[in-house]
C-alpha cells in the first residue's frame, strides 16, 4: 500500500458536530471502474468534479479508515511538482469532492477532516477492495474448506483490475500491481485448498487462472500437475510439467522443485504402462501391434533377442527434442542417440550415428519430415522412422509409405504411444493413428 503520513493520537479525532450528523453509507467499487452508490444514486469516475478530486478519493479509499496528511496528498497529486498555493488548492478540491459525495451533509459525511489531513470513515463506506482484503486474511487462517469458500468469494470481487481501465498516475499503477499480485496469490491458495480437499477439477481451474496471470508461479504449476495426475490426465500433466520446466529455465535459469520432479517421474512411469497403440492401423503391410494373431510384447522392454534400440530425435524446437530426449533416457530398451532441430543437422547426425530409429516432427524449420526421411532412408534403409504431426495430406501419407516410414502419430498424443511404437516398429509397413485419418476424413490438410 501507499506510504502515508498518518496523523495519530488525539489529533485524528473528528469534531463533535461532524460525528453527530447522520449520513448515508456509500457503497464503493474500485475493483474495476470507480463506482459510488449512495442510496439510489450512482456516481462514476467522471462525476466527482474532475481528475484531482477523483484521485483524492482514490487515495483515501486505498487507506480506508486511516488518515492521510495534506502533505502526502500534495506529493501524490502533483508528483513532486506542487503549485505554489498547493494547500488551498487541495482544500478546494476536497470541498468539490464533498459536494459530489455527500451533498447537503457538509463535513458530516464519509469524507472526514482530521487535524492535518483527511480520511474516509470505514463505518460509512462499504468498499469492495476492503472486503477482498478481509476475506484474503480470513482464508490464510482457515482450514481448506473454509479457505476455499473465502477465496472464491474474494476472487469473485476481483474479476477486474484495480481502478479498471483508467489512465493512472505512477502511485496508482504501483497499487494496481500490488493488488494484482495479491489476486494471483489468492488464486494459488484457492488451487491449493481445492487440491487438499481432493477437488481436482476446481484445483486445475484455479491453478490455470493463476498461471494466466503469472507463468512463474511454481506453486500453481505444482497444483496443476498434481491435479491433472490425480484426475487421470497423465499426458496433460506431462505437458504441463514440460511447459513449467521450459518457463523456469528460460525466465529464471532453474528447474522445477522436488515435488514437481517426483510427479514427473511418476507420470513417465504411469504413461509408459498405459495407452498402448492398439488403435493404430496399417496403411500398407501388417500391423505392428494390436492386430489379431499378433502377440503383444511386454511394455517397457525390448522384444526377445533384441538389444537396446538407439533413437535420434529431430524436432522444430529445442523444447521438442529436449522433452523426447528426456523420455527416451528413462525408457528400458530405448536410448537417445542425439537430437537435432533441422533437416540438415538431423540427416548429418543420422549418417554419423546410424541410429536404429528416428522420431521426428513432420514440420521442420527447413522443410518437412519427408525430406529428412528420404535422405536418411537412402543412406540407412533399415532405419525405423516415426513421424509426429498435427495435420497431413493423403498424398504425404502415400509418399511416406513408399519411402518406408514406419508410423504417423499425433504430435499431441500420449507419450507412451510414441515410445511403444518406437520400441516395436518394423520396416515394411506403416501405421497411421486413427485421429490423423479422422482429420483427413473431415477435409483437413
HELIX and SHEET records of a PDB file:
HELIX    1   1 UNK A    9  UNK A   12  5                                   4    
HELIX    2   2 UNK A   16  UNK A   20  1                                   5    
HELIX    3   3 UNK A   45  UNK A   47  5                                   3    
HELIX    4   4 UNK A   51  UNK A   62  1                                  12    
HELIX    5   5 UNK A   70  UNK A   78  1                                   9    
HELIX    6   6 UNK A   86  UNK A  101  1                                  16    
HELIX    7   7 UNK A  122  UNK A  124  5                                   3    
HELIX    8   8 UNK A  128  UNK A  140  1                                  13    
HELIX    9   9 UNK A  144  UNK A  157  1                                  14    
HELIX   10  10 UNK A  170  UNK A  196  1                                  27    
HELIX   11  11 UNK A  200  UNK A  213  1                                  14    
HELIX   12  12 UNK A  218  UNK A  230  1                                  13    
HELIX   13  13 UNK A  234  UNK A  252  1                                  19    
HELIX   14  14 UNK A  258  UNK A  272  1                                  15    
HELIX   15  15 UNK A  318  UNK A  329  1                                  12    
HELIX   16  16 UNK A  343  UNK A  353  1                                  11    
HELIX   17  17 UNK A  369  UNK A  379  1                                  11    
HELIX   18  18 UNK A  394  UNK A  403  1                                  10    
HELIX   19  19 UNK A  415  UNK A  424  1                                  10    
HELIX   20  20 UNK A  434  UNK A  441  1                                   8    
SHEET    1   A 4 UNK A  41  UNK A  44  0                                        
SHEET    2   A 4 UNK A  35  UNK A  38 -1                                        
SHEET    3   A 4 UNK A  26  UNK A  29 -1                                        
SHEET    4   A 4 UNK A 125  UNK A 127  1                                        
SHEET    1   B 3 UNK A  68  UNK A  69  0                                        
SHEET    2   B 3 UNK A 117  UNK A 120 -1                                        
SHEET    3   B 3 UNK A 111  UNK A 114 -1                                        
SHEET    1   C 7 UNK A 281  UNK A 284  0                                        
SHEET    2   C 7 UNK A 430  UNK A 432 -1                                        
SHEET    3   C 7 UNK A 407  UNK A 410  1                                        
SHEET    4   C 7 UNK A 384  UNK A 389  1                                        
SHEET    5   C 7 UNK A 357  UNK A 361  1                                        
SHEET    6   C 7 UNK A 309  UNK A 314  1                                        
SHEET    7   C 7 UNK A 334  UNK A 340  1                                        
SHEET    1   D 2 UNK A 363  UNK A 364  0                                        
SHEET    2   D 2 UNK A 367  UNK A 368 -1                                        
END                                                                             
